[in-house]
């Protein structure tokens, strides 16, 4: 047993060990490269002028990422990119040498050729970086080498191998030293990182489920029971850990590895944990507010609490019958609690076994004979038995508690029963996923015991090019997913489709005109060159086809964000380097050479990002890092006094804290520029290549890098700006549109029994989830954008959280809808189902259009709350008839799903109204009547408004919707004037009752 002093030191020792493991490879790489640079024969072999660039190239392009497989990939791509850049730039220099030999030293052609070559390389590198994020490192290093070679000594008439080797050797040594350091420091493979992320997600799932159970049955009135953990914080942590898994899976698939377990064996856990996350986020609604509502006082809060603790579909008045129903609910809840606790304990035990099995499989040591899959198989059988027992107990409890007393019940849809039913249904779905996890964990454990370590080659597909690089330095610092906005919107796709039809019609008209003009001109031998003949030639089929193709290519070319980014990158690089192509002896050429303005060009293309907010943030961080790096380099140079041991020690010492800044902090740009500012200040005096004093060099590097950063910010703000705020609003609108399609598909399957394949529903759910995540990824760039007025980021975050909540509920609704009794809860109440579906779809459509066009919402929309109220009342009546004697067994377990669906619909309607409220706060509303919003909201919450009389609806017509208005507008009565039919689907239409005094 450890002493108290050692126990207190243990956390600090753990953090120190983690920091040492994190910084070992960067410190070792920096130390080796510093020693090589400080050895004169080696630096002469590198090339004295550019020897210090070995550390710069290492920091920018080969920085140790912590994964051996990704480091191998980074080394290969970096060296290939460097070779391409050197080959292209040396080819341009060779052409310039030939021009100088022919037209004289420092000729116009000799200076124009390198400029053209630099322009083409900058455009290609920018396009490759934006189009294929995986090639970010390769494109950057190719442009880096091109800038250095194509802007130096343009008046030369001879060319030697040093033009190629001066940058080739630093690049080669930087790449291989970084790879060697990663191997020696035992960096973790991406497969193991992916496995440990799965373990963390499983641990979060276990904690969230346990906290949900404690919260569900927590009694606030009992002072001896400690309060449960913060369920919201646990759910948020589980959401973050599960969302990291798809990217980690891609990184593991796209890297070299030498492991016992293939990544494909761990792939099923990504889908399993995604379903568990959805269930734990949407299905386990706590009853704390329900129990608090029973003891709530007066006022608005008391009204809302009592409404929530009462029935879903009835009023909130507490009559004697309601008091009796509460007592009966307590007995049902107590029976539910026993069954749910037993099954939940089995599920928690199963999750613990899965986590232990995976942890054992991921250890370097081979599992012992006691670690077999037999325990997992036995636990799976126990879990299946627990599920069967829970289902039978729930069915018996509900039928016993409700079936014989259906006639005496005021309402069946009481919040406590519905919430418990939803909890039970969700727990059964979780049990199914945990059973699959037990099987997958057993397969992984057996493979680990019987398999051998093998080399796993990366899966090189088209998706590999689109995946972001796994390194922190070369990755995307903007926070935007690279493929988040590549696909055109539906409106844009429809417009393009219409434009194609118009072009085809115009092409046919041009063909007809061409045929008429050609026949009217007569004999071809007598034709002469004239404007009319040129017009005929212009409309000829071949020329017309080429014109159409050219117009389409130009339209696609100009619309592409990749082309726009490449244009900004190329234009900025050439304009900043323009002074290098001035004639020799000119003031601009002299300034560029003496001030080493090449650093200005490099900082420009490295800082330029696809988002204006990202460029602004990265630019400011790099300015701060540049200043700090220049100060440290000057102080280190003064301390070292050209002593090689002191220089190597001080440079390597700076790599330790910088490794944490680059790999663990949210501002890696500071660490990058801090590191690259040190070598050009501290090494040239020792190597004898310094042309100015150390303090002058430090100031020059600082202001040159700052000029490049400012230029990047101005270009990104003025030319083709990426406005994250506008993109965010458009993305939210797209998410709402996709969500309406998902809800329509779910409703279509339940109403018309349409056999939509499961894979299509899964693909639609994944599409909506991806759309919501893409909108979430824009929040940080949006926050960083420059704006005179404050941005309502809090409302934007609320909109994203409401979208995620609504999606989770819709996925749960799909699971329940597939199992509810169709006749009693769907077909017999079809008109009320359509009413609710119309109201929900109109709410989604109105919110989507508000976010898309920034237009205010209508003051009155069809109320999903009223539609849900009518639906649940109708279902309540039908279910009570079914439960009445003499045949109370007809619903069987479907009663649990019916109650669960009521809970889901109630939460989903509340989430939809939250989305509408956010849209109303952001864009306002087009007022028709002067209504007190606070009074209106309170009346809606308490459900104390008077219901308008329902008109007689002909079965051959569509249902009538009524707008919820306050009772003080009693002078206005709903009168059915006319029916406005809008076809939202083959079976979805609605009519509107207007108000007339």
Buried (B, 14 or more C-beta within 10 A) or exposed (E): EEEEEEEEEEEEEEEEEEBEBBBBBBBBBBBBBBBBBBBBEBBEBBBBBBBBBBBBBBBBBBBBBBBBBBBBBBBBBBBBBBBBBBBBBBEBBEBBBBBBBEEEEBBEBBBBBBBBBBBBBBBBBBBBBBBBBBBBBBBBBBBBBBBBBBBBEBBBBEBEEEBBBBBBBBBBBBBEBBBBBBEEBEBBBBBBBBBBBBBBBBBBBBBBBBBBBBBBBBEEEEEEEEEBBEBEEBBBBBBEBBBBBBBBBBBBBBBBBEBBBBBEBBBBBBBBBBBBBBBBBBBBBBBBBBBBBBEBEEEEEBBBBBBBBBBBBBBBEEEEEBEBBBEBBEEBBEBBBEBBEBBBEBBBBBBBBBBBBBBBBBEEEEBEEEBBBEBBEEBBEBBBEBBEBBBEBBBEBBBBBBBEBBEEBBBBBBBBBBBBBBBBBBBBBBBBBBBBBBBBBBBBBBBBBEBEEEEBEBBEEEEBBBBBBBBBBBBBBBBBBBBBBEEEBEEEEEEBEEEEEEBEEEBEEBBEBBEEBBEEBEEEEEEEEEEEEEEBEEBBEEBBEEBBEEEBEEEEEEEBBBBBBBBBBBBBBBEBBBBBBBEEEEEBBEEBBEBBBBBBBBBBBBBBBBBBBBBBBBBBBBBBBBBBBBBBBBEBBEEBEEEBEBBBBBBBBBBBEBBBBBBEEEBBBBBBBBBBBBBBBBBBBBBEBBEBEBEEBBBBBBBBBBBBBBBBBEBBEEEBBBBBBBBBBBBBBBBBBBBBBBBBBBBBBBBEEEEEEEEEBEEBBEBBBBBBBBBBBBBBBBBBBEEEEEBBBEBBBBBBBBBBBBBBBBBBBBBBBBBBBBEBBBBBBBBBBBBBBBBBBBBBBBBBBBBBEEBBBBBBBBBBBBBBBBBBBBBBEBBBEBBBEEEBEBBEBBBBBBBBBBBBBBBBBBBBBBBBBBBBEBBEBEEEEEBEEEEBBBBBBBBBBEEBEEEEEEEEEBBBBBBBBBEEEEEEEBEBEEEEEBEBBEBBBBBBBEBEE
